[in-house]
């Protein structure tokens, strides 16, 4: 970063290090943050823009009010997501001064067309928002012009004049050099590139401008946090990799050596190799959005990695990011790639990561995905873009100049479709990234009913596996099951479904029955018990069991299958997500066609049977499904249409899947823009684009200028955004080591130990819906580990080895009655 000479007469302090009370001056913090932000923003050719953001973000710390605060708060690092507060309760605003300084100077350029003011607004928003709940609103839901009020805030409160007088000459001089017509023109390049897109609506263009703003905000947040953290812990500086280009050839050599050792034992192994070779041949294609439509079990993880490594090398990209719906898939896929490439290449970043698997170095690097290959979840991807706070924002700039691999893309929540499509379009059209959508059941995200709200802009010749006929041939070659739909008038009851399961079990050595609800899973399991199925043969899986419990059960099943011992497994749909298990027969409760295809992927998975595996679809009696599980209910309706349309045909073929998603998306197109309940000001997509329903009328006139002001409600959208609607609450359960973790958390409160125990306890936790939580609370089955912590554990009487958590007592043993 270079060395900076301190020239001030009076030193203003930005941070005080906790361990030795060493002080970091405002001057050094601003200059060093500016240097880092410059490097990060340079990824999209905006180095001077990033530098100005870093230089002015803490300009308000030159005030005497902040000086008083930092002296009083010795040993406290104020760089956290809260406002600074004096001992008398007075709030100190150290963010607005820099925003005002930048906005007022830049708005003087391009007055007639509004270009300088727009550039000043974008940079000012980033600076004003760098502490708190993320980017502030331009307009709030009541039509209040929030950004204008903030930028016009009284000097007595922002201390701008005072800061200008107190600021170090080197900082002011560098800032004055950067604030120029050239800087305005620099940021205008990506702005103009967005605004001149004739095939996009004004709404989408303004959404893209919001994406550009978020990118710059991400560069600033990350630079600020990096500099603050590295001042606090200087020894970690050497682990930073944000300017280090990966040696992709090294990884390519390791992967190619590994693939060359693959044995061809079954016909499916040759098909997997052919898929991988096709991915290699397509890696030289231009950057854009591609689809990898491969049947379940086609080896798409390593095939997509092969594509990504060669593609990243050709286009000199910074990283590969796997975005996966479920942490269970992340665990196995990340481990597979780590074993091939080594620890230094792979970073897992998700909520269920075991503490012992994450070194302090990986924890540091996960703050901004600072490794060549990153595994994360769709929840974290979307939360980075649309959630509140500043932590998630750090993951936005790493998504540029990257290969983004979306696994099982069909699991994207329906309400997030337009938000996702427009964000991915921006990343690939303006963020120098490429993307692959991987699945056996490709949704038609490029053919949405309301195209004016945005849909995916795929590359030319987008499907990596070729044209329609080539894909059909691939699905034929990889076909390992026959699917039979057995509808019953009025639906299958418990006893009939149970009889059908046992009939198939007597024919096949192993049977998997996947149902839609926990209630059905439990009752079907109990039915089998009543028919005297031996306990060592019979297994039950649901999300009422913690993840460690489920993993233990799956391991037992896999051992029995390997030893060719009989197995009956009754599970909710959790088993469909990337679980490498192969049954002779699968029975699936009617659900979405994508779920049926995933269920089929657990049958004869490796083509080990001489004959095809048998998959049966039954329409079970499931009252109130539309109310409790609307997504599954809608999936059932449209899957049944396709099953009838394609009677006698292979419904796993892309044609059938395409028809299913067209039915499904058309029926739910009103939900795709993320409707905000009880709001008269539109959807989340409206809030993050033109805000057309907002009652603030002058916004429409301001859009007459060639470069209109941003009017997004960023902060309000962040507070409203939740990828998953389920309002669940987590409870730690006394399964296995969970007992010791509960005891530790109930014991002496040591913050360091508690943090580690809590991280580990995630694997021993179950998410509980409100109505179940209420019953457990009434029964005194849940207790806080310590009063006021909000961390709860479950009494052992309400957890069993068979079902996991239950609202009925399952044993006489009391674990804790505190």
Buried (B, 14 or more C-beta within 10 A) or exposed (E): BEEBEEEBEEEBBBBBBEEEEEBBBBBBBBBBBBBBBBBBBBBBEBBBBBBBBBBBBBBBBBBEBBBBBBEEBEEBBBBEBEEBEBEEEEEBBBBBBBBBBBBBBBBEBBEEEBBBBBBBBBBBBBBBBBBBBBBBBBBBBEBBBBBEEBBEBEEEEBBBEBBEEBBBEBBBEBBEEBBBEEBBBBBBEBBEEBBEBEEBBEBBBBBBBBBBBBBBBBBBBBBBBBBBBBBBEEEBEEEBBBEEEBEBEBBBEBBEEEBEEBEEEEEBBEBBBBBBEBBBEBBEBEBBBBBBBBBBBBBBBBBBBBBBBBBBBBBEBBBBBBBBBBBBBBBEBBBBBBEBBEEBBBBBBBEBBEBEEBEEBBBBBBBBBBBBBBBBBBBBBBBBBBBBBBBBBBBBBBBBBBBBBBBBBBBBBBBBBBBBBBBBBBBBBBBBBBBBBBBBBBBBBBBBBBEEBBBBBBBEEBBBBBEEEEBBEBBEBBBBBBBEBEBBEEBBEBEBBBBBBBEBBEEBBBBBBBBBBBEBBBBBBBBBBEEEBEEEBBBBBBBBBBBBBBBBBBEEBBEBBEEEEBBBBBBBBBBBBBBEBBBBBBBBBBBBBBBBBBBBBBBBBBBEBEEBBBBBBBBBBBEEBEEBBBBBBBBBBBBBBBBEBBEEEBBBBBBBBBBBBBBBBEEBBEBBBBBBEEBEBBBBBBBBBBBBEBEBEEBBEBBEBEBBBBBBBBBBBBBBBBBEEEEBBBBBBBBBEBBEBBBBBBEEEEEEEBEBBBBBBBBBBBBBEEEBBEBBEEBEBBBBBBEEEEBBBBBBBBBBEBBBBBBEBBEEEEBBEE
